[in-house]
Amino acid sequence: MAHHQILMVGAGNANISLAAQLLLQDKSLKITLIDPSDKHYYQPAWTLVGSGEFQIEDTVRPQGDYIPKGCIWIQDAVVSFDPENNALSTAKGETHSYDYLVVSPGIQLDWEKISGAKESIGKNNVSSNYLYETAPYTWELIKNFKGGIAVFTNPATPIKCGGAPHKIMYLACDYWRKNGVLDKTEVHYISGATMIFGVPEYKATLEEVLKKYNIRTHYAANVIAIDGDDSRLTYQTKENPFNDAKKLDGKSAGCFSLAQSDPNAETHTITVNYDFCHVVPPQSAPDFIKQSQLADANNPHGYVEVDKHTFRHTRYANVFAFGDASNAPASKTGAAIRKQAPVVCAHILASIQGKTSDASYNGYSACPIPTQYGKLMLAEFNYDNKPQMSFPFDQAVPRWTMWMLKKYVLPWLYWNRILTGKA
Ligand SMILES: Cc1cc2nc3c(=O)[nH]c(=O)nc-3n(C[C@H](O)[C@H](O)[C@H](O)COP(=O)(O)OP(=O)(O)OC[C@H]3O[C@@H](n4cnc5c(N)ncnc54)[C@H](O)[C@@H]3O)c2cc1C
């Protein structure tokens, strides 16, 4: 069994940033990352790929180029954990032990929870920006759409980038408006949330945008089937679809708000035809996390159980988890990771030195929401769903400068400063 001082599961946005930050603080640390993928993706640009503003090839780079110098990378997948013995096992049958473990393997796309989705996606006018393979097809569909019924879905689970299901909808509507197609189109947003956005200041802006494009919203809705051959989508809702006044309560966290099901309410099953469909799958912790002792038994999606301010595991003090795989009730974004990584870094360094740290994460996340080509609202907020704006102007107002930030500055920042631990 190989032993590691700091062992990291996953070499995505979270752990590469953390490994780089740790080494900037202390070059003598021995860090090992386990990740099967030889590619590293900049997923936030997939929305721009789906809207024809970014090339898909520019969102992927060789993983090896971004593993910080001095770290060991083991190209393997972790399959199980033995936290009582500070050990884990991999798909290649190896066992590794550790002093400190950081678990950040991202989130799992649960396509099978929508019957027929896997079979339909990438053809039959059904696309998703949530896959590297299909994001370019979204743009093909938007560009060639001649009018009809356009459906955009958002699942009834927390997801990575809660804004992505509707970001692409605003861009599609703007493109269709400019090309005289929107007037011939009925746009439906079918969402598992109870509202468009959980922070009132940003929600107000988006409600105006929904009105501008005449988008019909269906909340507390759970998409259960897509029939690509017959162009039909089925969803269930406890909201009475014929009575707009009866809205369900929900609890919200930044970009997403989850419907709380009322066991006494009748479930309506509704099938709609579509000519265009952008689908976002339900999401949860990767199965090997769900099945492990690290998972939060009370979390229906099986995320790693951590303290939401420090990312230290609540039962295993030498284990941390942050990024998309933790159960912290923050919006799952790279922007959140940028504020989480320094906190995890401080706690690991303090522990190694036999000290404690008071570094604390306040739930900060950001969601850059384009409301049309060339204009974007940079929604920044915290655990209290209060805006936490970085710029000295009202960020609830969509702006060209914020569009430029998303399209040019953030991708550069990601590859050059965030993954190198400098931002
Ligand atoms: C369409 C879309 C739009 C988005 N837009 C934005 C945005 O505008 N702004 C923003 O901030 N964020 C956005 N995000 C979210 C952002 O990309 C994620 O929050 C971020 O990448 C999460 O980082 P992570 O390290 O937790 O997971 P990831 O970056 O997904 O990395 C997880 C890593 O774990 C590895 N792994 C998986 N299983 C195993 C295993 N068994 N063993 C070892 N390794 C494993 C994977 O290979 C991968 O390399 C968007 C995401 C999508 C899909």
The ligand as a Gaussian input file, in Angstrom:
#p B3LYP/6-31G(d) Opt

LIG

0 1
 C      -22.947000      23.883000     -18.639000
 C      -22.180000      24.340000     -17.420000
 C      -22.052000      25.682000     -17.157000
 C      -21.347000      26.122000     -16.042000
 N      -21.217000      27.468000     -15.855000
 C      -20.498000      27.919000     -14.805000
 C      -20.284000      29.309000     -14.637000
 O      -20.703000      30.126000     -15.456000
 N      -19.567000      29.729000     -13.576000
 C      -19.050000      28.845000     -12.661000
 O      -18.390000      29.286000     -11.718000
 N      -19.262000      27.513000     -12.772000
 C      -19.966000      27.023000     -13.822000
 N      -20.134000      25.675000     -13.985000
 C      -19.803000      24.752000     -12.859000
 C      -18.330000      24.381000     -12.731000
 O      -17.831000      23.880000     -13.943000
 C      -18.201000      23.329000     -11.626000
 O      -18.828000      23.817000     -10.446000
 C      -16.759000      22.976000     -11.311000
 O      -16.115000      22.446000     -12.439000
 C      -16.691000      21.955000     -10.169000
 O      -15.374000      21.618000      -9.877000
 P      -15.025000      20.216000      -9.165000
 O      -13.559000      20.180000      -9.033000
 O      -15.879000      20.029000      -7.980000
 O      -15.504000      19.139000     -10.257000
 P      -14.960000      18.958000     -11.733000
 O      -14.281000      20.182000     -12.224000
 O      -16.113000      18.437000     -12.515000
 O      -13.830000      17.839000     -11.597000
 C      -14.085000      16.563000     -11.062000
 C      -12.886000      15.667000     -11.396000
 O      -13.039000      14.446000     -10.652000
 C      -12.666000      13.377000     -11.493000
 N      -13.294000      12.140000     -11.026000
 C      -14.568000      11.722000     -11.213000
 N      -14.736000      10.495000     -10.668000
 C      -13.562000      10.149000     -10.107000
 C      -13.113000       8.995000      -9.399000
 N      -13.910000       7.951000      -9.184000
 N      -11.831000       8.966000      -8.954000
 C      -10.995000      10.032000      -9.171000
 N      -11.368000      11.130000      -9.846000
 C      -12.634000      11.195000     -10.306000
 C      -13.140000      13.805000     -12.879000
 O      -12.429000      13.099000     -13.901000
 C      -12.822000      15.294000     -12.869000
 O      -11.535000      15.563000     -13.379000
 C      -20.792000      25.181000     -15.130000
 C      -20.905000      23.816000     -15.396000
 C      -21.585000      23.384000     -16.527000
 C      -21.684000      21.905000     -16.819000

